[in-house]
Structure formats: C-alpha cells, structure tokens
Amino acid sequence: MNLARVQQQATLLQQALPQIPAAIYNCRDALLAQGAKLNGLIQSVLDGRLMRVEGTLNCLVQSQLGAAQQLAEQLTSMQLAEQLTSIGIDAAQQLPGIVSLTLRLQSYANFSARLQFNPPHSAAALQPAAAPQPAGPPAYTLIDAHTVADVWREYKEGIAGGPAVEQLERQWRWRWRPAAAQRTAWSWRKTVLDEVERLVVAGLTPADAVAELEAQRGSSTLRSLIDSLVERKRQRGQRGHAGRPRKSSSMAAREAREGLGAEGVPIRAQID
C-alpha cells in the first residue's frame, strides 16, 4: 500500500515538474509588467508636481520682476530729475525723454529676465540626454531552458521581456551571437526548433508538435532529448548521403560560423 502511494506521488511529481519553469517565467513576466505600470504611474505623478512647481516659480519670478521694474522706473526718473535740476534744466520739459528712456530700460529688463530664467516645461527636460544608440545587433543571451515549451516560446515570442529569437535571427543572422559559446548554445537550441518545424510541416500544429517532443523527453533532461534528436538527424543524413552533391566552400564556411557540423547538426565537441 505504501509503495503504491509513493509511486503515485512520484508520478504526480514527474507530471508537475515540466510546468514549474513555465509558471516561474509567467510570474516573472507579470511582475515586470506590474513594475512598468507602476513606473509609468510614478512618472505621471512626478510630471504633474513638477509642472505645478514650475507654475509657482513663474508666478513668483514675474511678481518679483514687476516690483523690481517699477522700483527701477521710479529711481531712474528721480535720478534724472535731480541731475537735470542740478544743472538748471527744468525736469518737466524733459519728461518725454525720461519716459522714452524708462521704456527702453523696461524692455532691456524683460529681455534679461528671459535670458536668465527659462525653466523646463516638462520633467523630460530634467532628464539627461540619451546617448545615441549604436547601429548594430542587440546583446542577448539565450535562457537556460529546461523544456521544449520554453525553447519554442523564447523563439517565437521572447521570455521575460527579451526579444523573440526568431526576429533576431531574421534581422541579424549570426551577428547577434558572435561569441563561440553563443554559437554553440544556438546550434543545440536550433536542433529542437528544427524538429518542431519538421513536425509542423508534417501536419501538426505548433502546440501539438511541442507536446509531442515533450512526450518524447518524458522525465529526462532537455539535453538528453537534443542528443537523441541529433542522433536521429545524423542517421537520416547518412541514409540520404549517397548521391548528395558536394558542398560549396561558402556553405561550409557558413556552417562553421553558425556552429554546425558536416550534416547540419551541432558540433558536440564544442559543448562537451
């Protein structure tokens, strides 16, 4: 009785294990989305407060400038009147000139105020200028996938905010994975993707093809499944090798650059 219960629990555990990484990635995606939403909310609140502070500062500066301009006009008029009186000239006769000079001083004061105080109109103006983005492929490292579902999802949609590997491969080819370790990881990953696409061509839906490979993997690791797929692909290549035309030098160079062997399969020596 105890043995049967233990076997049942072990079976349930084996069935649940493949779902744990997907659940973790889903939780991570949800947390990232909530963080982005919270960041946008905080940014909007800060923008509103900065705009209110800007309006208050503008009002304060304008009131202070107005008072300073009035005081400057009064002092200028009084000083000119005193100077004219001291040299025996009637200030009333020079009133038009005094008014013209006062208006000029006022316009100069307004112009100086605009030069010296020009607050930002939004919170974006307070942010440092973004550095120019280099023209080149983005830096991305494949995740440590444990299931076929993870591999396919990363390839088609991207995981945890990362780009879709299919888009990277279509746009940048081998340039997004220049390092030897990246090329090796991609060659192993491509073995699974090629098998999924082969099953889709054979008539399965992508979801059914992923489920089929998961069933083949069973309780073993993803690496074990890849080893079996590589062996099957090598056997198919050996059966169809007779009468195959010789590869050109450009094709051999491309396979060497992308980390593929003579039959288009990953080079095992690079990963072992």
CYANA upper distance limits for C-alpha pairs under 8 A (distance plus 0.5 A):
  1 MET  CA      5 ARG  CA      6.88
  2 ASN  CA      6 VAL  CA      6.67
  3 LEU  CA      7 GLN  CA      6.63
  4 ALA  CA      8 GLN  CA      6.62
  5 ARG  CA      9 GLN  CA      6.68
  6 VAL  CA     10 ALA  CA      6.60
  7 GLN  CA     11 THR  CA      6.68
  8 GLN  CA     12 LEU  CA      6.78
  9 GLN  CA     13 LEU  CA      6.62
 10 ALA  CA     14 GLN  CA      6.70
 11 THR  CA     15 GLN  CA      6.79
 12 LEU  CA     16 ALA  CA      6.70
 13 LEU  CA     17 LEU  CA      6.57
 14 GLN  CA     18 PRO  CA      8.02
 14 GLN  CA    219 SER  CA      6.87
 15 GLN  CA     19 GLN  CA      8.32
 16 ALA  CA     20 ILE  CA      7.24
 17 LEU  CA     21 PRO  CA      8.41
 18 PRO  CA     22 ALA  CA      8.18
 18 PRO  CA    146 HIS  CA      8.34
 18 PRO  CA    147 THR  CA      7.04
 19 GLN  CA     23 ALA  CA      6.74
 20 ILE  CA     24 ILE  CA      6.74
 21 PRO  CA     25 TYR  CA      6.70
 21 PRO  CA    146 HIS  CA      7.91
 22 ALA  CA     26 ASN  CA      6.61
 22 ALA  CA    149 ALA  CA      8.45
 22 ALA  CA    150 ASP  CA      7.45
 23 ALA  CA     27 CYS  CA      6.70
 24 ILE  CA     28 ARG  CA      6.67
 25 TYR  CA     29 ASP  CA      6.59
 25 TYR  CA    159 ILE  CA      7.68
 25 TYR  CA    160 ALA  CA      7.06
 26 ASN  CA     30 ALA  CA      6.70
 26 ASN  CA    160 ALA  CA      8.45
 27 CYS  CA     31 LEU  CA      6.70
 28 ARG  CA     32 LEU  CA      6.69
 28 ARG  CA    160 ALA  CA      6.86
 29 ASP  CA     33 ALA  CA      6.68
 29 ASP  CA    159 ILE  CA      8.11
 29 ASP  CA    160 ALA  CA      5.53
 29 ASP  CA    161 GLY  CA      7.52
 30 ALA  CA     34 GLN  CA      6.68
 31 LEU  CA     35 GLY  CA      6.56
 32 LEU  CA     36 ALA  CA      6.71
 32 LEU  CA    160 ALA  CA      7.98
 32 LEU  CA    161 GLY  CA      8.21
 33 ALA  CA     37 LYS  CA      6.74
 34 GLN  CA     38 LEU  CA      6.60
 35 GLY  CA     39 ASN  CA      6.55
 36 ALA  CA     40 GLY  CA      6.76
 37 LYS  CA     41 LEU  CA      6.83
 38 LEU  CA     42 ILE  CA      6.68
 39 ASN  CA     43 GLN  CA      6.59
 40 GLY  CA     44 SER  CA      6.70
 41 LEU  CA     45 VAL  CA      6.82
 42 ILE  CA     46 LEU  CA      6.67
 43 GLN  CA     47 ASP  CA      6.59
 44 SER  CA     48 GLY  CA      6.78
 45 VAL  CA     49 ARG  CA      6.84
 46 LEU  CA     50 LEU  CA      6.55
 46 LEU  CA    123 ALA  CA      8.01
 47 ASP  CA     51 MET  CA      6.66
 47 ASP  CA    122 SER  CA      7.14
 47 ASP  CA    123 ALA  CA      5.86
 48 GLY  CA     52 ARG  CA      6.86
 49 ARG  CA     53 VAL  CA      6.72
 50 LEU  CA     54 GLU  CA      6.53
 50 LEU  CA    122 SER  CA      7.70
 50 LEU  CA    123 ALA  CA      6.98
 51 MET  CA     55 GLY  CA      6.70
 51 MET  CA    121 HIS  CA      7.67
 51 MET  CA    122 SER  CA      7.02
 51 MET  CA    123 ALA  CA      8.26
 52 ARG  CA     56 THR  CA      6.77
 53 VAL  CA     57 LEU  CA      6.66
 54 GLU  CA     58 ASN  CA      6.64
 54 GLU  CA    119 PRO  CA      7.51
 54 GLU  CA    120 PRO  CA      8.23
 54 GLU  CA    121 HIS  CA      8.05
 55 GLY  CA     59 CYS  CA      6.76
 56 THR  CA     60 LEU  CA      6.67
 57 LEU  CA     61 VAL  CA      6.51
 58 ASN  CA     62 GLN  CA      6.49
 59 CYS  CA     63 SER  CA      6.64
 60 LEU  CA     64 GLN  CA      6.70
 61 VAL  CA     65 LEU  CA      6.49
 62 GLN  CA     66 GLY  CA      6.56
 63 SER  CA     67 ALA  CA      6.80
 64 GLN  CA     68 ALA  CA      6.63
 65 LEU  CA     69 GLN  CA      6.50
 65 LEU  CA    113 ALA  CA      8.34
 66 GLY  CA     70 GLN  CA      6.78
 67 ALA  CA     71 LEU  CA      6.73
 68 ALA  CA     72 ALA  CA      6.53
 69 GLN  CA     73 GLU  CA      6.62
 69 GLN  CA    106 GLN  CA      6.97
 69 GLN  CA    109 ALA  CA      7.83
 70 GLN  CA     74 GLN  CA      6.78
 71 LEU  CA     75 LEU  CA      6.61
 72 ALA  CA     76 THR  CA      6.39
 73 GLU  CA     77 SER  CA      6.58
 73 GLU  CA    102 THR  CA      6.48
 73 GLU  CA    106 GLN  CA      8.28
 74 GLN  CA     78 MET  CA      6.63
 75 LEU  CA     79 GLN  CA      6.50
 76 THR  CA     80 LEU  CA      6.58
 76 THR  CA    102 THR  CA      7.77
 77 SER  CA     81 ALA  CA      6.56
 77 SER  CA     98 ILE  CA      7.13
 77 SER  CA    102 THR  CA      8.11
 78 MET  CA     82 GLU  CA      6.62
 79 GLN  CA     83 GLN  CA      6.64
 80 LEU  CA     84 LEU  CA      6.55
 80 LEU  CA     98 ILE  CA      7.98
 81 ALA  CA     85 THR  CA      6.53
 81 ALA  CA     91 ALA  CA      5.84
 82 GLU  CA     86 SER  CA      6.54
 83 GLN  CA     87 ILE  CA      7.06
 84 LEU  CA     88 GLY  CA      6.85
 84 LEU  CA     89 ILE  CA      5.53
 84 LEU  CA     90 ASP  CA      7.17
 84 LEU  CA     91 ALA  CA      6.58
 85 THR  CA     89 ILE  CA      5.80
 85 THR  CA     90 ASP  CA      6.61
 85 THR  CA     91 ALA  CA      7.02
 89 ILE  CA     93 GLN  CA      8.47
 90 ASP  CA     94 GLN  CA      7.53
 91 ALA  CA     95 LEU  CA      6.79
 94 GLN  CA     98 ILE  CA      6.82
 95 LEU  CA     99 VAL  CA      6.71
 96 PRO  CA    100 SER  CA      6.77
 97 GLY  CA    101 LEU  CA      6.66
 98 ILE  CA    102 THR  CA      6.61
 99 VAL  CA    103 LEU  CA      6.74
100 SER  CA    104 ARG  CA      6.88
101 LEU  CA    105 LEU  CA      6.79
102 THR  CA    106 GLN  CA      6.71
103 LEU  CA    107 SER  CA      6.80
104 ARG  CA    108 TYR  CA      6.75
105 LEU  CA    109 ALA  CA      6.65
106 GLN  CA    110 ASN  CA      6.80
107 SER  CA    111 PHE  CA      6.73
108 TYR  CA    112 SER  CA      6.68
109 ALA  CA    113 ALA  CA      6.68
110 ASN  CA    114 ARG  CA      6.89
111 PHE  CA    115 LEU  CA      6.93
112 SER  CA    116 GLN  CA      6.65
113 ALA  CA    117 PHE  CA      6.40
114 ARG  CA    118 ASN  CA      6.74
120 PRO  CA    125 ALA  CA      6.16
120 PRO  CA    126 LEU  CA      7.59
121 HIS  CA    125 ALA  CA      7.52
122 SER  CA    126 LEU  CA      8.04
123 ALA  CA    127 GLN  CA      7.53
137 PRO  CA    172 TRP  CA      6.78
137 PRO  CA    175 ARG  CA      7.05
137 PRO  CA    176 TRP  CA      5.74
138 PRO  CA    176 TRP  CA      6.87
139 ALA  CA    176 TRP  CA      7.10
140 TYR  CA    162 GLY  CA      8.42
140 TYR  CA    176 TRP  CA      7.75
140 TYR  CA    177 ARG  CA      8.27
141 THR  CA    182 GLN  CA      7.62
142 LEU  CA    182 GLN  CA      8.29
142 LEU  CA    185 ALA  CA      8.00
142 LEU  CA    186 TRP  CA      8.24
145 ALA  CA    150 ASP  CA      6.25
145 ALA  CA    151 VAL  CA      6.65
145 ALA  CA    222 LEU  CA      8.39
146 HIS  CA    150 ASP  CA      7.40
146 HIS  CA    221 THR  CA      7.47
146 HIS  CA    222 LEU  CA      6.16
147 THR  CA    151 VAL  CA      7.13
147 THR  CA    214 GLU  CA      7.72
147 THR  CA    221 THR  CA      8.50
147 THR  CA    222 LEU  CA      6.55
148 VAL  CA    152 TRP  CA      6.69
148 VAL  CA    192 VAL  CA      7.76
148 VAL  CA    210 VAL  CA      6.67
148 VAL  CA    213 LEU  CA      7.40
148 VAL  CA    214 GLU  CA      6.70
148 VAL  CA    222 LEU  CA      7.79
149 ALA  CA    153 ARG  CA      6.48
149 ALA  CA    210 VAL  CA      6.71
149 ALA  CA    214 GLU  CA      8.42
150 ASP  CA    154 GLU  CA      6.55
151 VAL  CA    155 TYR  CA      6.75
151 VAL  CA    189 ARG  CA      7.67
151 VAL  CA    192 VAL  CA      8.17
151 VAL  CA    193 LEU  CA      8.03
152 TRP  CA    156 LYS  CA      6.64
152 TRP  CA    193 LEU  CA      7.28
152 TRP  CA    210 VAL  CA      8.13
153 ARG  CA    157 GLU  CA      5.95
153 ARG  CA    158 GLY  CA      6.69
153 ARG  CA    159 ILE  CA      7.46
154 GLU  CA    158 GLY  CA      4.63
154 GLU  CA    159 ILE  CA      5.78
154 GLU  CA    163 PRO  CA      8.38
154 GLU  CA    164 ALA  CA      6.44
154 GLU  CA    165 VAL  CA      6.85
155 TYR  CA    164 ALA  CA      5.81
155 TYR  CA    165 VAL  CA      4.99
155 TYR  CA    166 GLU  CA      5.68
156 LYS  CA    164 ALA  CA      5.93
156 LYS  CA    165 VAL  CA      7.21
156 LYS  CA    166 GLU  CA      6.39
157 GLU  CA    163 PRO  CA      7.68
157 GLU  CA    164 ALA  CA      5.33
157 GLU  CA    165 VAL  CA      8.31
158 GLY  CA    162 GLY  CA      5.57
158 GLY  CA    163 PRO  CA      5.33
158 GLY  CA    164 ALA  CA      4.59
158 GLY  CA    165 VAL  CA      7.20
159 ILE  CA    163 PRO  CA      7.85
159 ILE  CA    164 ALA  CA      8.26
163 PRO  CA    167 GLN  CA      7.96
163 PRO  CA    168 LEU  CA      7.85
164 ALA  CA    168 LEU  CA      7.09
165 VAL  CA    169 GLU  CA      6.56
166 GLU  CA    170 ARG  CA      6.60
167 GLN  CA    171 GLN  CA      6.51
168 LEU  CA    172 TRP  CA      6.12
168 LEU  CA    173 ARG  CA      7.43
168 LEU  CA    176 TRP  CA      7.40
169 GLU  CA    173 ARG  CA      5.00
169 GLU  CA    174 TRP  CA      7.54
169 GLU  CA    176 TRP  CA      8.09
172 TRP  CA    176 TRP  CA      6.36
174 TRP  CA    178 PRO  CA      7.12
174 TRP  CA    183 ARG  CA      8.44
174 TRP  CA    257 ARG  CA      8.13
174 TRP  CA    258 GLU  CA      6.95
177 ARG  CA    182 GLN  CA      5.74
177 ARG  CA    183 ARG  CA      6.39
178 PRO  CA    182 GLN  CA      7.34
178 PRO  CA    183 ARG  CA      7.47
179 ALA  CA    183 ARG  CA      6.85
180 ALA  CA    184 THR  CA      6.68
181 ALA  CA    185 ALA  CA      6.66
182 GLN  CA    186 TRP  CA      6.57
183 ARG  CA    187 SER  CA      6.63
183 ARG  CA    257 ARG  CA      8.39
183 ARG  CA    258 GLU  CA      6.37
183 ARG  CA    259 GLY  CA      6.04
184 THR  CA    188 TRP  CA      6.99
184 THR  CA    258 GLU  CA      8.49
184 THR  CA    259 GLY  CA      6.22
184 THR  CA    266 PRO  CA      7.70
184 THR  CA    267 ILE  CA      8.06
184 THR  CA    270 GLN  CA      7.14
184 THR  CA    271 ILE  CA      7.09
185 ALA  CA    189 ARG  CA      6.64
186 TRP  CA    190 LYS  CA      6.37
187 SER  CA    191 THR  CA      7.08
187 SER  CA    258 GLU  CA      7.59
187 SER  CA    259 GLY  CA      6.36
187 SER  CA    260 LEU  CA      6.92
187 SER  CA    265 VAL  CA      7.82
187 SER  CA    266 PRO  CA      5.54
187 SER  CA    267 ILE  CA      8.34
188 TRP  CA    192 VAL  CA      7.79
188 TRP  CA    226 ILE  CA      7.46
188 TRP  CA    266 PRO  CA      6.29
189 ARG  CA    193 LEU  CA      7.09
190 LYS  CA    194 ASP  CA      6.35
191 THR  CA    195 GLU  CA      6.87
191 THR  CA    226 ILE  CA      7.14
191 THR  CA    229 LEU  CA      7.52
191 THR  CA    230 VAL  CA      7.49
191 THR  CA    265 VAL  CA      7.63
191 THR  CA    266 PRO  CA      8.04
192 VAL  CA    196 VAL  CA      6.82
192 VAL  CA    226 ILE  CA      7.07
192 VAL  CA    229 LEU  CA      8.08
193 LEU  CA    197 GLU  CA      6.72
194 ASP  CA    198 ARG  CA      6.52
195 GLU  CA    199 LEU  CA      6.74
195 GLU  CA    229 LEU  CA      8.23
196 VAL  CA    200 VAL  CA      6.77
196 VAL  CA    206 PRO  CA      7.47
196 VAL  CA    209 ALA  CA      6.02
196 VAL  CA    210 VAL  CA      6.85
196 VAL  CA    213 LEU  CA      8.17
197 GLU  CA    201 VAL  CA      6.66
197 GLU  CA    206 PRO  CA      8.14
197 GLU  CA    209 ALA  CA      8.44
198 ARG  CA    202 ALA  CA      6.74
199 LEU  CA    203 GLY  CA      7.05
199 LEU  CA    204 LEU  CA      6.30
199 LEU  CA    209 ALA  CA      6.23
200 VAL  CA    204 LEU  CA      5.10
200 VAL  CA    205 THR  CA      6.10
200 VAL  CA    206 PRO  CA      6.47
200 VAL  CA    209 ALA  CA      6.88
204 LEU  CA    208 ASP  CA      6.34
204 LEU  CA    209 ALA  CA      6.29
205 THR  CA    209 ALA  CA      6.55
206 PRO  CA    210 VAL  CA      6.65
207 ALA  CA    211 ALA  CA      6.67
208 ASP  CA    212 GLU  CA      6.53
209 ALA  CA    213 LEU  CA      6.90
210 VAL  CA    214 GLU  CA      6.67
211 ALA  CA    215 ALA  CA      6.66
212 GLU  CA    216 GLN  CA      6.84
213 LEU  CA    217 ARG  CA      6.64
214 GLU  CA    218 GLY  CA      6.66
216 GLN  CA    225 LEU  CA      7.87
217 ARG  CA    221 THR  CA      7.42
217 ARG  CA    222 LEU  CA      7.34
217 ARG  CA    224 SER  CA      8.02
217 ARG  CA    225 LEU  CA      5.92
220 SER  CA    224 SER  CA      6.87
220 SER  CA    225 LEU  CA      7.89
221 THR  CA    225 LEU  CA      7.16
222 LEU  CA    226 ILE  CA      6.75
223 ARG  CA    227 ASP  CA      6.71
224 SER  CA    228 SER  CA      6.88
225 LEU  CA    229 LEU  CA      6.70
226 ILE  CA    230 VAL  CA      6.53
227 ASP  CA    231 GLU  CA      6.74
228 SER  CA    232 ARG  CA      6.71
229 LEU  CA    233 LYS  CA      6.58
230 VAL  CA    234 ARG  CA      6.57
230 VAL  CA    265 VAL  CA      6.90
230 VAL  CA    266 PRO  CA      8.13
231 GLU  CA    235 GLN  CA      6.71
232 ARG  CA    236 ARG  CA      6.74
233 LYS  CA    237 GLY  CA      6.61
233 LYS  CA    265 VAL  CA      7.90
234 ARG  CA    238 GLN  CA      6.69
234 ARG  CA    263 GLU  CA      7.15
234 ARG  CA    265 VAL  CA      7.90
235 GLN  CA    239 ARG  CA      6.79
236 ARG  CA    240 GLY  CA      6.80
237 GLY  CA    241 HIS  CA      6.26
237 GLY  CA    263 GLU  CA      6.80
238 GLN  CA    242 ALA  CA      8.24
240 GLY  CA    244 ARG  CA      7.72
247 LYS  CA    251 MET  CA      6.73
247 LYS  CA    252 ALA  CA      7.05
248 SER  CA    252 ALA  CA      6.86
249 SER  CA    253 ALA  CA      6.59
250 SER  CA    254 ARG  CA      6.69
251 MET  CA    255 GLU  CA      6.80
252 ALA  CA    256 ALA  CA      6.70
252 ALA  CA    262 ALA  CA      8.43
253 ALA  CA    257 ARG  CA      6.63
254 ARG  CA    258 GLU  CA      6.67
255 GLU  CA    259 GLY  CA      6.55
255 GLU  CA    260 LEU  CA      5.37
255 GLU  CA    261 GLY  CA      7.20
255 GLU  CA    262 ALA  CA      8.40
255 GLU  CA    264 GLY  CA      7.52
256 ALA  CA    260 LEU  CA      6.29
256 ALA  CA    261 GLY  CA      7.53
259 GLY  CA    266 PRO  CA      6.63
259 GLY  CA    267 ILE  CA      6.85
260 LEU  CA    264 GLY  CA      5.65
260 LEU  CA    265 VAL  CA      5.66
260 LEU  CA    266 PRO  CA      5.11
260 LEU  CA    267 ILE  CA      6.20
261 GLY  CA    265 VAL  CA      5.70
261 GLY  CA    266 PRO  CA      6.18
261 GLY  CA    267 ILE  CA      5.74
267 ILE  CA    271 ILE  CA      7.94
268 ARG  CA    272 ASP  CA      6.78
